[in-house]
Amino acid sequence: MDEEFWRTAAARDAIASRPYNRSRLGFPRACRLLHRPEYERVYRSGKRRSSRLFTLHYLPNGLECSRFGMSVGRALGGAVVRNRIRRRVREILRHRRQEISSGWDIILHPRGTVAAANFAELGNELISLLQSAVGAAVPAAPPALPHNAG
C-alpha cells in the first residue's frame, strides 16, 4: 500500500516538474472574439477573402494581438464533425499564431471540404490565406549595435 502511494506521488511530481511555456502556445481570451457585437462589427465593416477551404472576414482592431473567432455552420455535419473542425483550426492557430500579423479581428468560416482535408494541408492553406489577407508577422528587428567612434 505504502509503495503504491510513493510510486504515484513520484509520477505526479515528475509530470509537474516538466517545463511548460503556456504563454507561447496558449490561446488566451484576449486573443479571441467572444461576443456577438464583436462578430457583427467585423461582418458589417470588415473585408472578406476566400480560399478552397475557408472564408475569412477581417477588420483592423488597433490592439496588440489579433483576435480570432470561428463560425462552423450546421451544414458541415453533426456536432462531432463540427467540434472536430473547431479543434483542428484552433490547434493550427495556437501553434502558428506568431506567423500572422497582429492588430486584426478575424472570423473564420470553414467550408465543407475542411472535414476531409488532412491536418498539414489545412494548416498551410489557413496560414497562407491569413497572410495574404492581413499580412505576415514582421519579425522584430535586432537591436542596433552601438557604433564606436574611433
C-alpha positions in Angstrom: 0.0 0.0 0.0 2.7 2.4 1.0 4.8 1.5 -2.0 1.9 2.3 -4.4 1.4 5.7 -2.8 5.1 6.7 -3.3 5.1 5.4 -6.9 2.0 7.6 -7.8 3.4 10.6 -5.9 6.8 10.3 -7.8 5.0 10.1 -11.1 2.8 13.1 -10.3 5.9 15.1 -9.2 7.8 14.2 -12.4 4.9 15.4 -14.5 4.5 18.7 -12.5 8.2 19.4 -12.8 8.2 19.4 -16.7 8.7 22.9 -18.1 5.7 24.2 -20.0 5.6 27.6 -21.7 1.9 28.3 -21.7 2.3 31.9 -22.9 3.8 30.9 -26.2 1.4 28.1 -27.1 -1.8 29.2 -25.2 -4.8 30.8 -26.8 -5.8 33.3 -24.2 -9.2 35.0 -24.0 -7.7 38.3 -25.1 -6.9 36.7 -28.5 -10.5 35.5 -29.1 -13.6 37.2 -30.3 -16.2 36.3 -27.6 -19.3 38.5 -28.0 -21.9 38.9 -30.7 -21.3 42.7 -31.2 -17.6 41.9 -32.0 -18.7 39.5 -34.7 -21.3 41.9 -36.1 -18.7 44.7 -36.3 -16.4 42.5 -38.3 -19.2 41.3 -40.6 -20.6 44.9 -41.1 -17.3 46.9 -41.5 -14.7 44.3 -42.5 -13.4 42.7 -45.7 -13.8 39.2 -46.9 -11.4 36.8 -48.6 -11.9 33.1 -49.6 -10.0 30.0 -50.4 -10.8 26.5 -51.2 -11.2 25.5 -47.5 -12.1 28.8 -45.7 -13.9 32.1 -45.9 -12.3 34.8 -43.9 -13.7 38.1 -42.5 -11.3 40.6 -41.1 -11.1 44.1 -39.8 -8.3 46.1 -38.1 -8.7 46.3 -34.3 -5.9 48.6 -33.1 -4.9 46.1 -30.4 -1.5 44.4 -29.7 -2.8 41.0 -30.7 -5.1 39.6 -33.4 -8.3 38.2 -32.1 -9.9 35.1 -33.7 -13.4 33.9 -33.9 -14.9 30.9 -35.7 -18.3 30.1 -37.1 -18.9 26.5 -38.1 -22.3 26.0 -39.6 -24.6 23.0 -39.2 -24.3 22.3 -42.9 -20.8 20.9 -42.3 -22.1 18.0 -40.3 -23.2 16.9 -36.9 -21.9 18.1 -33.6 -19.0 15.7 -33.6 -17.8 16.8 -37.1 -18.2 20.5 -36.3 -16.3 20.2 -33.0 -13.5 18.3 -34.7 -13.2 21.1 -37.2 -13.1 23.7 -34.4 -10.4 21.8 -32.5 -8.2 21.3 -35.6 -8.5 25.0 -36.6 -7.9 26.1 -33.0 -4.8 24.0 -32.8 -3.4 25.4 -36.0 -4.0 29.0 -34.7 -2.5 28.1 -31.4 0.8 26.8 -32.8 1.2 29.2 -35.7 -0.3 32.4 -34.4 3.1 34.1 -34.5 3.1 33.9 -38.3 0.1 36.2 -38.5 0.4 40.0 -38.1 -1.2 41.5 -35.0 -3.9 44.1 -34.8 -6.8 42.3 -36.6 -10.2 40.8 -35.7 -10.5 37.7 -37.8 -13.5 35.4 -38.2 -13.0 32.0 -39.9 -15.8 30.2 -41.8 -14.6 26.6 -42.7 -16.1 25.2 -45.8 -17.4 21.7 -46.3 -14.1 20.3 -47.6 -12.3 21.1 -44.3 -13.6 17.9 -42.7 -11.9 15.7 -45.2 -8.6 17.7 -45.5 -5.5 16.4 -43.8 -4.0 18.5 -41.0 -0.9 19.7 -42.8 -2.9 20.8 -45.9 -5.4 22.6 -43.6 -2.7 24.4 -41.7 -0.8 25.5 -44.8 -4.0 26.8 -46.6 -5.2 28.6 -43.5 -1.9 30.4 -42.8 -1.4 31.4 -46.5 -5.0 32.8 -46.6 -4.4 34.7 -43.3 -1.1 36.1 -44.5 -2.5 37.1 -47.9 -5.4 38.9 -46.2 -3.7 40.6 -43.2 0.0 40.1 -43.9 2.7 38.1 -42.4 4.1 38.9 -39.0 7.2 41.0 -39.3 10.0 39.6 -37.2 11.3 42.1 -34.7 14.4 43.8 -35.9 17.5 43.0 -33.9 18.7 45.8 -31.6 21.1 48.2 -33.2 24.7 47.7 -32.2 26.4 50.8 -30.7 28.6 52.5 -33.2 32.1 53.1 -31.9 33.5 56.5 -32.9 37.1 55.9 -33.4 
